[in-house]
């Protein structure tokens, strides 16, 4: 039997304050977290939902340098944007804090100092890259060089953005500073390491034996790490942005962001309540981390090791990490701007907060990567929210207003069909609870929507608009039961679509319903007056979706142009060929010539059939330049031709000679011509 906890502590991965939040973040972490939290609140549980901005780390300093501002200005901008975006979407954190807060700095410093004083760290010196021009050790992202896998010359010290390989600075060819462009030297520096290997047995027992119920992606990744053997991991970095390492001799060093950030959950709880220790140190608290799959190792291996080393803290009961959400068949990428940004969506789709929440939950990447498309977004809104949920509610409320002036009618004699429908309504509560408590939010949403499907079927089968003419008393029972289903919907959809639930309650003229009464058919008393019916959802027209698709196409075009420019910028000129003698060169007979006719070679894409006046004769040459030149633009143009090349038949045409071209690093061909009109037959040499 599952343990009944006295309180719940829900944490959501701290979004990085180096950019806005996008739909991948929402589907992976924040919507599941909010559904679970709202559900627990509806059940009257003691629950805290904790989140905040992760505001330290190298990418923030890179952004600051690029923009010519301070790192603090960068995080201030994005902290406000992210916090406001969450609020607008109805994400109901009890606190949204930040890791630049004084409380966090004190908490993280005290945490480190306790482990340091108890000898829990390993001190070790090693040689790392140093930029003498900038006068500082460089983090991996500030080191640039040639990728050993694909040869890309602008690979970073931690990753090649061209081929995606994970790298270390020592693997790069020609490593140099991204700050100054200078070549790098190695210098010795001291850091502190957490010996994860000392906690391997405890982690193995806790996870592999104690939490087999965890999602397979989480359990499997943990097992892989543990089976591979854990190694000490640095907890400090040579940086000037972050929380200073609180020991003597650590000038210029800060806490590594992976050590600093998860302590943010603790410091935020401290900010929220003086009773914070109840939520972090009492075994009657259930701790749940909501994260994406890229954070599994930090929340299941690293942070628990930190908590074990410190002592006194509870460990997470579950870490229900989701997989990744793609966009229109392509991986979401902040660097390529390939994303649907939350703040832009909220500005461009006012009043459709719950549509996004619904679609991202219905399409959540719970067990595998999934794909968001605007066409699916439109279809789910129009075919499910409008046609199922909205349609049922509107019919029930409008018919009540029309027939009974908005007053809930009394229930008459129940038919067998009524009783069967009531039994279906009762079954929804148990299914909802089971799915939510086991982090199956997609299935839970289906159960909530199933109430609307039950209602639609009931109204369609009962046809009160027809029966009212022959049996008006029967219609009272039909609409009484339809209104009870509507009242149940107001509770069932609240964790998923809070704005819709509030709108439903307003139309029903109610403040809310106790979760434990979900499934009952006595939520609205006869004689109660409902409010004015309104449409819950509006149909999304094609032009709205077309605008969003055009926006993505524009991003795709600009990305392609940027990639081509970057490729051209990093392309290398072809190396010099082997040396030849003067006699070798003098055998080439190159003449100024004029193109007098040009046409495409049939059934080819690259070949042109040219007629050339070489000054010594008129001849035909087949050349592969059709990709770069239209035939009509070449007639009359002077070019250079190697006239003593051995003839060769190409597509049935005897080609006598070769046109001289220049190929740039990207492979594009350009005709070579004399700078001024020159007599045909003039020798080049």
Residue, then its C-alpha position, 0 to 999 in steps of 0.5 A: x500500500x502506498x504511503x500517505x504523506x502529510x505534505x508534498x514538496x514539488x520542485x520544477x527545474x530552474x529555467x536558465x535566465x539566458x533566454x525565454x521559455x518555449x513550448x519544449x520546456x512547458x511540455x517537459x516540465x512546467x505543465x506536468x508540474x502544475x497539473x500535479x500541484x493543482x490536483x493536490x491542492x484540490x484534494x486539500x493536501x499540504x503542498x508547496x510548488x517551488x521554482x526560480x531562475x537559474x542565473x549563474x553559468x558561462x552562457x550568461x557571461x557570453x551573452x553579456x559580453x556579446x551585448x556589452x552589458x553585465x551578467x546581472x542585467x542579462x538575468x534581470x531581463x530574463x527573470x522578469x520575462x520568464x516569471x511573468x510568462x508563467x503567471x500569464x499561463x496560469x502556472x501556480x508556483x508558490x514561489x518563483x525565486x532566483x539564484x542571485x538572491x541573498x538568501x540563495x547565496x547564503x544557503x549555497x555557501x553554507x552548504x558548501x562550507x559544511x561539506x568542506x569543513x567535514x572533509x567531504x571534498x577532494x582538493x585537486x590541481x590540474x592544468x587548464x587552458x588560460x588566456x594570457x590576453x584576457x588574464x583568466x582561465x577559460x570555461x569550455x564554452x570560451x575555448x574554440x578550435x577544430x572539431x576532431x570528428x567533423x573538422x568544423x573550425x568553430x567547435x566549442x570546448x564542450x560541444x561541436x554545434x555542427x555535428x553535435x559531438x560532446x567534446x572536451x577542450x583537450x580534443x580540439x585542434x588549434x584551441x584558441x580563446x573565443x574572447x581574444x582570439x589568442x592561442x592558449x597556454x596551460x596553467x595549473x589551477x586548484x578545484x574542489x571535487x565531490x567524490x560521487x563514487x563514495x555514494x555509488x552503493x547508497x545510490x544503487x540501493x536507493x534507486x535500483x532496489x528502492x524505486x523500480x516504479x520510476x519511469x523507465x527512461x529515468x530508471x534506465x539512465x540512472x542504471x547506466x550511470x551507476x553501472x559505468x562507475x561514478x567519478x569525482x565531479x568538480x564543484x568549483x570553476x574559475x569564473x568571475x560570475x557566480x557564488x564565490x567559493x567560501x574558503x581561503x585561497x579560492x579567489x577568482x573561483x565560484x561554485x559550479x552551476x550544477x552544484x549551485x542551482x539545485x540548492x536553489x530549491x532549498x533557498x527558495x523554500x527558505x524564502x517562502x516559509x520559516x517552516x522550510x525544514x518540515x518540507x526538506x527534512x521530515x520523512x512525512x514529506x513527499x519530494x518530487x522533482x519535475x525535470x526534462x530528461x537532460x537533467x536526470x543525472x543531476x537530480x537522481x545522481x548528483x543532487x542526492x549525493x550532495x544531500x547524502x553528503x550533507x545529511x539531514x535531508x530527505x531524498x526525492x520520492x520520484x523524478x518523473x522526467x519527460x522526453x523532448x518535444x520537437x517542433x514541426x519535425x525538427x529539434x527545438x533549438x534556442x540558438x537557431x530560434x526554432x521554437x514557439x516562445x511562450x511570451x510570443x504565443x501569449x501576445x499573439x494568441x490572447x485568451x488561448x492559454x488553456x488551448x496551449x496547456x491542453x495541446x501540450x498535455x495531450x501531446x506530452x513526450x511522456x515516454x518518447x520524444x513527441x512533435x508539436x505541429x500547428x495543424x495538430x494544435x488547430x485540430x485539437x482546438x477545433x475538434x476536441x475543445x470546441x466540438x466536444x467540451x465546448x459544445x456539450x457545455x454550451x448546449x446544456x447551459x443554453x437549453x437550461x436558460x431557454x427552457x427554465x430561465x437559467x434555473x436548475x430543474x428538479x430531477x424526475x424519475x430516472x431511466x435505465x439510461x440515466x442510471x448507466x450514465x451516472x455510473x459512467x460519471x462515477x468511474x471518472x474520479x478513480x481513473x483521474x486519481x490513478x493516472x495523476x498520482x502515477x504521473x500519466x497526465x495524458x491519460x488523466x486528461x483523456x479521462x477528464x475529457x471523457x466526461x464531456x464525451x459522456x455528456x455529448x452522447x447523453x444529450x445526443x441520445x436523449x434529444x431534449x429539444x425534441x422531447x420537450x414538445x411531447x414530455x416536458x417533465x422528462x426534459x427536466x431530468x435530462x437537463x438536470x443530469x447534463x448540468x451535474x456533468x457540467x459541474x463535474x467538468x469544472x472540477x475535473x479539468x481544473x488541473x489541466x485548464x484552470x482558466x476554463x474551470x474558472x469560466x465554467x464555475x462563473x457560468x454555473x454561478x458557483x465558487x467551486x466544488x470539493x474534489x472528493x465529491x467528483x463523480x456525484x450528481x448532486x453538485x447543483x441543487x434544484x432551484x439554483x440559478x446559473x449565470x449567462x452562458x458563453x462560448x468556452x472556446x472559439x474555432x481557430x481559422x486557417x489564417x491564424x495557423x498560416x501566420x504561425x507557419x509563415x513565421x517558422x518558414x521565415x526562421x528556417x530561411x534565415x537559419x539556412x542563410x546564416x548556415x551558408x554564410x558560416x560555412x562560407x566563412x569557415x571554408x578553407x581554400x584548397x591546398x596548393x597542388x604538387x609543384x610542376x616545371x616551367x616546361x610542364x606549364x608551357x605545354x598549356x595553350x590557353x587562348x582568349x575566346x568568345x562564346x557565340x552560341x549556348x544552349x542546354x544539353x537535353x536531359x541534363x541539369x548541369x551541362x551547357x553546349x557552347x560554340x566558341x570562337x577561339x581565334x584559331x577556329x570555331x569549336x564546340x565545348x560541353x561545360x558543367x556550368x548550367x547551375x550558375x549561368x543561363x545560356x542567353x547570358x553567355x553569348x558574346x562573353x569573352x572567356x579563357x579556354x585551354x584549347x590543346x586539351x584532348x577532345x572528349x565525347x560528352x552526351x554525343x557531342x565532341x568537346x574540344x577544350x576546357x573553359x577556365x573557371x575559379x572555384x571558391x571555398x564553397x565550390x561555386x564556379x565563376x567564369x574567368x574573363x580578360x579585364x578588357x576586350x582582347x582579340x580572340x586567339x590571344x595567348x595567355x601565359 
